[in-house]
Amino acid sequence: MRATPPACILLKPETSDALVDTVLRDHSPRRITLDVLGRDVSGGTSAYHQLLELLIDGFATCVN
């Protein structure tokens, strides 16, 4: 039985495209970058909420 290739992969912002290309070889799943450290999230009282929203959006994009 052959393994099903991934439809989507989740990456960190610093992930090397060359490394991903090497690992995936002939497959071309959708690539979603998730910044789990929230580097682009503005500070303030809603920062954690913003981070969660960004992560949720990334996961949702991957499964839809």
C-alpha positions as CSV (number, residue, x, y, z in Angstrom):
1,M,0.0,0.0,0.0
2,R,1.3,3.5,-0.9
3,A,1.3,6.3,1.6
4,T,-0.9,9.2,0.8
5,P,1.1,12.4,0.2
6,P,0.3,15.3,2.5
7,A,-2.2,17.8,1.1
8,C,-0.9,20.6,3.4
9,I,2.1,21.1,5.6
10,L,2.6,23.6,8.4
11,L,5.9,25.4,8.5
12,K,7.8,27.8,10.8
13,P,8.8,31.2,9.3
14,E,12.4,30.2,9.3
15,T,12.0,26.9,7.6
16,S,14.2,26.5,4.5
17,D,12.3,26.1,1.3
18,A,15.1,24.0,-0.1
19,L,14.9,21.6,2.8
20,V,11.1,21.2,2.3
21,D,11.6,20.7,-1.4
22,T,14.1,18.0,-0.7
23,V,12.0,16.2,1.8
24,L,8.8,16.3,-0.3
25,R,10.5,15.5,-3.6
26,D,7.7,15.1,-6.2
27,H,4.9,16.2,-3.9
28,S,3.6,19.7,-3.9
29,P,1.3,20.2,-0.9
30,R,0.0,23.5,0.1
31,R,2.5,25.2,2.4
32,I,1.2,27.2,5.4
33,T,3.6,29.2,7.5
34,L,2.6,29.6,11.2
35,D,4.4,32.0,13.4
36,V,3.8,30.3,16.7
37,L,6.0,33.0,18.5
38,G,3.8,35.8,17.3
39,R,6.6,38.0,15.9
40,D,4.1,40.0,13.8
41,V,1.5,40.4,16.6
42,S,1.3,43.8,18.0
43,G,1.6,44.1,21.8
44,G,-1.1,45.1,24.1
45,T,-3.9,43.4,26.0
46,S,-5.2,41.6,22.8
47,A,-1.9,40.2,21.7
48,Y,-2.6,36.6,22.9
49,H,-6.0,36.7,21.2
50,Q,-4.4,38.0,18.0
51,L,-1.8,35.2,18.1
52,L,-4.5,32.6,18.5
53,E,-6.6,34.0,15.6
54,L,-3.5,33.9,13.3
55,L,-2.8,30.2,14.3
56,I,-6.5,29.3,13.9
57,D,-6.6,30.9,10.4
58,G,-3.5,29.0,9.4
59,F,-4.9,25.6,10.5
60,A,-8.2,26.4,8.9
61,T,-6.5,27.3,5.6
62,C,-4.7,24.0,5.7
63,V,-7.8,21.8,6.2
64,N,-10.1,23.7,3.8
